[in-house]
């Protein structure tokens, strides 16, 4: 069975809690941020949780460049980002970047775990409404169970291809 890969673009220094959250969903988490301090924090992460599952891979890169190198994404994890100072200004859930991620989802679909940061065109609000969202050839709908809303303010959104 192929390992499940989660991608966390624009993560800043948010490493430990995402690994805890993604433990049930992924075998490996690719953390990505342009902040050069992320490389140093990888060593702290490994020291704190040397046998942590899922495995963490930390990349100091622009998410728009790194996404082209990632073959498969089963889970998109994205939170706490903004367009303001210290934020990435990248609209990960917007119509310009989201298709790049969806192109790497497996044919059966995947999962988005997010707080809706930097959503463009109300995509996030539409993803979590009762009727869901159909866009870019995919169907987005909030899972019935939402285990991370109370603790982390995160929604789990199922992503499935729209049947032709």
Rosetta blueprint (number, residue, H / E / L):
1 X L
2 X L
3 X L
4 X L
5 X E
6 X E
7 X E
8 X E
9 X E
10 X L
11 X L
12 X L
13 X L
14 X L
15 X L
16 X H
17 X H
18 X H
19 X H
20 X H
21 X H
22 X H
23 X L
24 X L
25 X L
26 X L
27 X L
28 X E
29 X E
30 X E
31 X E
32 X E
33 X E
34 X L
35 X L
36 X L
37 X H
38 X H
39 X H
40 X H
41 X H
42 X H
43 X H
44 X H
45 X H
46 X H
47 X H
48 X H
49 X L
50 X L
51 X L
52 X L
53 X L
54 X L
55 X E
56 X E
57 X E
58 X E
59 X E
60 X E
61 X L
62 X L
63 X H
64 X H
65 X H
66 X H
67 X H
68 X H
69 X H
70 X L
71 X L
72 X L
73 X L
74 X L
75 X E
76 X E
77 X E
78 X E
79 X L
80 X L
81 X L
82 X L
83 X L
84 X L
85 X L
86 X L
87 X L
88 X L
89 X L
90 X L
91 X L
92 X L
93 X L
94 X L
95 X L
96 X L
97 X L
98 X H
99 X H
100 X H
101 X H
102 X H
103 X L
104 X L
105 X L
106 X L
107 X L
108 X L
109 X L
110 X E
111 X E
112 X E
113 X E
114 X E
115 X L
116 X L
117 X L
118 X L
119 X L
120 X L
121 X L
122 X L
123 X H
124 X H
125 X H
126 X H
127 X H
128 X H
129 X L
130 X L
131 X L
132 X L
133 X E
134 X E
135 X E
136 X L
137 X L
138 X E
139 X E
140 X E
141 X E
142 X E
143 X L
144 X L
145 X L
146 X L
147 X L
148 X L
149 X H
150 X H
151 X H
152 X H
153 X L
154 X L
155 X E
156 X E
157 X E
158 X E
159 X E
160 X E
161 X E
162 X L
163 X L
164 X L
